[in-house]
Amino acid sequence: MADETEIQAVAPEAEAAQGERRGRGGRGRGGNDRGGGRGRDGRGRRDDRKGAEEQGEELIEKLVHINRVSKTVKGGKRFGFAALVVVGDGKGRAGFGHGKAREVPEAISKATAAAKKAMVRVPLREGRTLHHDGKGHFGAGRVTVRTAPPGTGIIAGGPMRAIFESLGVADVVTKSVGTSNPYNMIRATFEALKDQTSPKSVSQRRGKKIADLLGRSGVSAPVAEAEAAAITE
């Protein structure tokens, strides 16, 4: 009887100790979970900040061309895709890029990322058209871009239209001669856009007033001053 009484007395103490150990283990695991939660929340907040920074600038993405290529291998054919994408902010910045992958969405995402890294700024007159005419060529492609009055619209076709729509140009007249390869057409168009200059940049480079530069083209002094005051870029 004495042994049974001792065993019954020890059993509750053992259970209490085991419960305490489980409690400490639970608290330890809980602490780890809480720490993991904080880490996940921290990463989530960082990701949210990155997403907010990327979403702060709304970009216009235009898919210009997708090319499918095949490679004959043992057992069949292996297909790949190449995408050409034009990206712009609609406010005078645009770029193009191309990407290759085994799947179309991945190729488009690679091309979009490359286009965002290669964006260039083009000065626009009144925010709607080019400041002056220009020519560009790349390989066998030759293009001509011309400024246009309000209401003209975008007179361009194929890849060139995608560039001006993403650039934010509302009035322009273009002509493409030679190759119809979209890669060469886009490169030739960007060569023409890179040569665009604004009266403000020319005046700063030459150390003169904008009104003086505009007055030399036969415009009267009051009109030149008014146009110079209206130029913001």
C-alpha positions as CSV (number, residue, x, y, z in Angstrom):
1,M,0.0,0.0,0.0
2,A,2.8,2.4,0.8
3,D,4.3,1.8,-2.6
4,E,1.0,2.4,-4.4
5,T,0.6,5.7,-2.4
6,E,4.1,6.9,-3.4
7,I,3.4,6.1,-7.0
8,Q,0.1,8.0,-7.0
9,A,1.9,11.0,-5.3
10,V,4.7,11.0,-7.8
11,A,2.4,10.7,-10.9
12,P,0.8,14.2,-10.6
13,E,4.3,15.8,-10.1
14,A,5.6,14.0,-13.2
15,E,2.6,15.1,-15.2
16,A,3.0,18.7,-14.0
17,A,6.7,18.7,-14.9
18,Q,5.9,17.2,-18.3
19,G,3.2,19.8,-18.9
20,E,5.6,22.5,-17.9
21,R,8.2,21.2,-20.4
22,R,5.5,21.1,-23.1
23,G,4.5,24.6,-22.1
24,R,8.1,25.8,-22.4
25,G,8.5,24.0,-25.7
26,G,5.2,25.5,-26.9
27,R,6.3,28.9,-25.9
28,G,9.6,28.4,-27.7
29,R,7.9,27.2,-30.9
30,G,5.4,30.0,-30.5
31,G,8.3,32.5,-30.2
32,N,9.8,31.0,-33.4
33,D,6.4,31.3,-35.1
34,R,6.1,34.9,-33.9
35,G,9.6,35.6,-35.1
36,G,8.9,34.0,-38.4
37,G,5.7,36.0,-38.6
38,R,7.7,39.2,-38.1
39,G,10.1,38.2,-40.8
40,R,7.4,37.4,-43.2
41,D,5.6,40.6,-42.4
42,G,8.8,42.5,-42.8
43,R,9.5,40.9,-46.2
44,G,5.9,41.5,-47.1
45,R,6.2,45.2,-46.3
46,R,9.4,45.5,-48.3
47,D,7.7,43.8,-51.3
48,D,4.8,46.1,-50.9
49,R,7.1,49.1,-51.0
50,K,8.8,47.8,-54.1
51,G,5.4,47.2,-55.7
52,A,4.3,50.7,-54.8
53,E,7.5,52.1,-56.4
54,E,6.9,50.2,-59.6
55,Q,3.3,51.0,-59.7
56,G,4.0,54.7,-59.1
57,E,5.0,55.1,-62.7
58,E,2.3,53.8,-65.0
59,L,3.8,52.6,-68.2
60,I,2.2,51.8,-71.6
61,E,3.3,48.4,-72.9
62,K,2.9,47.5,-76.6
63,L,3.6,44.1,-77.9
64,V,4.9,44.6,-81.4
65,H,6.0,41.2,-82.7
66,I,6.3,37.6,-81.6
67,N,8.5,35.2,-83.6
68,R,8.4,31.5,-83.2
69,V,11.4,29.4,-84.0
70,S,11.8,25.6,-83.9
71,K,14.8,23.4,-83.5
72,T,14.7,19.8,-84.6
73,V,16.1,17.5,-81.9
74,K,16.0,13.8,-81.3
75,G,12.4,12.9,-80.6
76,G,10.8,15.9,-82.3
77,K,10.9,19.7,-82.4
78,R,11.7,22.2,-79.7
79,F,10.0,25.5,-80.0
80,G,11.1,28.9,-78.8
81,F,9.6,32.4,-78.9
82,A,11.1,35.9,-79.3
83,A,9.1,38.9,-78.3
84,L,9.5,42.6,-79.2
85,V,8.0,45.1,-76.8
86,V,7.8,48.9,-76.7
87,V,7.3,50.6,-73.4
88,G,6.6,54.3,-72.6
89,D,5.1,56.6,-70.0
90,G,3.1,58.7,-72.4
91,K,5.0,61.8,-71.3
92,G,8.1,61.8,-73.6
93,R,9.9,58.6,-72.5
94,A,10.0,55.3,-74.4
95,G,12.2,52.3,-75.0
96,F,12.1,49.0,-76.7
97,G,13.4,45.5,-75.8
98,H,13.3,41.9,-77.0
99,G,13.4,38.7,-75.1
100,K,13.7,35.0,-75.9
101,A,12.2,32.1,-73.9
102,R,10.6,28.7,-74.3
103,E,7.2,30.2,-73.4
104,V,5.4,33.3,-74.7
105,P,4.7,35.0,-71.3
106,E,8.3,34.6,-70.2
107,A,9.6,36.1,-73.5
108,I,7.2,39.0,-73.1
109,S,8.3,39.7,-69.5
110,K,12.0,39.6,-70.5
111,A,11.4,42.0,-73.4
112,T,9.4,44.3,-71.1
113,A,12.2,44.4,-68.5
114,A,14.8,45.1,-71.2
115,A,12.6,47.9,-72.6
116,K,12.2,49.6,-69.2
117,K,16.0,49.6,-68.8
118,A,16.5,51.2,-72.3
119,M,14.0,54.1,-72.0
120,V,15.1,57.4,-73.5
121,R,13.6,60.9,-73.2
122,V,12.4,62.7,-76.3
123,P,11.5,66.4,-76.1
124,L,7.9,67.1,-77.2
125,R,6.5,70.4,-78.5
126,E,3.4,71.3,-76.5
127,G,3.4,67.8,-75.2
128,R,1.8,66.5,-78.4
129,T,4.2,66.5,-81.4
130,L,7.9,66.7,-82.3
131,H,9.9,69.9,-82.3
132,H,11.3,69.3,-85.8
133,D,11.5,66.8,-88.7
134,G,14.1,64.0,-88.5
135,K,15.4,61.0,-90.3
136,G,16.8,57.8,-89.1
137,H,18.1,54.5,-90.6
138,F,19.3,51.2,-89.3
139,G,20.4,48.5,-91.7
140,A,18.0,48.5,-94.7
141,G,15.3,50.5,-92.8
142,R,14.9,54.2,-93.4
143,V,12.3,56.3,-91.7
144,T,11.2,60.0,-91.8
145,V,9.3,61.7,-88.9
146,R,7.7,65.1,-89.3
147,T,6.0,67.4,-86.9
148,A,2.3,68.0,-87.5
149,P,-0.4,70.6,-86.5
150,P,-3.1,69.8,-84.0
151,G,-5.7,67.3,-85.1
152,T,-3.5,65.4,-87.5
153,G,-3.2,62.3,-85.4
154,I,-0.6,59.6,-85.6
155,I,0.0,58.8,-89.3
156,A,2.2,55.8,-88.9
157,G,1.8,52.1,-89.3
158,G,2.9,48.9,-87.6
159,P,5.8,49.2,-85.1
160,M,6.2,53.0,-85.5
161,R,2.6,53.6,-84.3
162,A,3.3,51.6,-81.1
163,I,6.3,53.8,-80.4
164,F,4.5,57.1,-80.8
165,E,1.5,55.9,-78.8
166,S,3.7,54.8,-75.9
167,L,5.7,58.0,-76.2
168,G,2.6,60.2,-75.8
169,V,2.8,61.9,-79.3
170,A,-0.7,62.9,-80.6
171,D,0.2,64.5,-83.9
172,V,3.0,63.2,-86.2
173,V,3.5,62.1,-89.8
174,T,5.9,59.3,-90.6
175,K,7.2,57.4,-93.6
176,S,9.1,54.1,-93.7
177,V,11.1,53.1,-96.8
178,G,13.0,49.9,-97.3
179,T,12.7,46.9,-95.0
180,S,9.5,46.0,-93.2
181,N,11.4,44.1,-90.5
182,P,9.9,45.4,-87.2
183,Y,13.3,45.2,-85.4
184,N,15.0,47.4,-88.0
185,M,12.0,49.8,-88.2
186,I,12.0,50.4,-84.5
187,R,15.7,50.9,-84.3
188,A,15.6,53.3,-87.2
189,T,12.7,55.2,-85.5
190,F,14.6,55.6,-82.3
191,E,17.7,56.8,-84.2
192,A,15.5,59.6,-85.6
193,L,14.0,60.4,-82.2
194,K,17.5,60.5,-80.5
195,D,18.4,63.4,-82.8
196,Q,15.4,65.5,-81.6
197,T,16.4,68.7,-79.8
198,S,14.3,71.4,-78.2
199,P,14.8,75.2,-78.4
200,K,15.4,75.2,-74.7
201,S,18.4,72.8,-74.9
202,V,19.8,74.7,-77.9
203,S,19.6,78.0,-76.1
204,Q,21.3,76.6,-73.0
205,R,24.1,75.1,-75.2
206,R,24.6,78.3,-77.2
207,G,24.1,80.7,-74.3
208,K,21.3,82.6,-76.0
209,K,17.6,83.3,-75.3
210,I,14.9,81.2,-76.8
211,A,13.2,84.2,-78.3
212,D,16.4,85.1,-80.2
213,L,16.5,81.6,-81.7
214,L,12.9,81.7,-82.7
215,G,13.2,85.2,-84.1
216,R,15.8,84.2,-86.6
217,S,13.3,82.0,-88.5
218,G,11.3,85.0,-89.6
219,V,8.9,85.3,-86.6
220,S,8.2,88.7,-85.2
221,A,9.7,89.6,-81.8
222,P,6.3,89.5,-79.9
223,V,5.4,86.2,-81.4
224,A,8.8,84.8,-80.7
225,E,8.6,85.9,-77.0
226,A,5.2,84.3,-76.7
227,E,6.3,81.1,-78.2
228,A,9.4,81.1,-76.0
229,A,7.3,81.6,-72.9
230,A,5.1,78.6,-73.9
231,I,8.1,76.3,-74.3
232,T,8.6,74.2,-71.2
233,E,10.9,71.6,-72.5
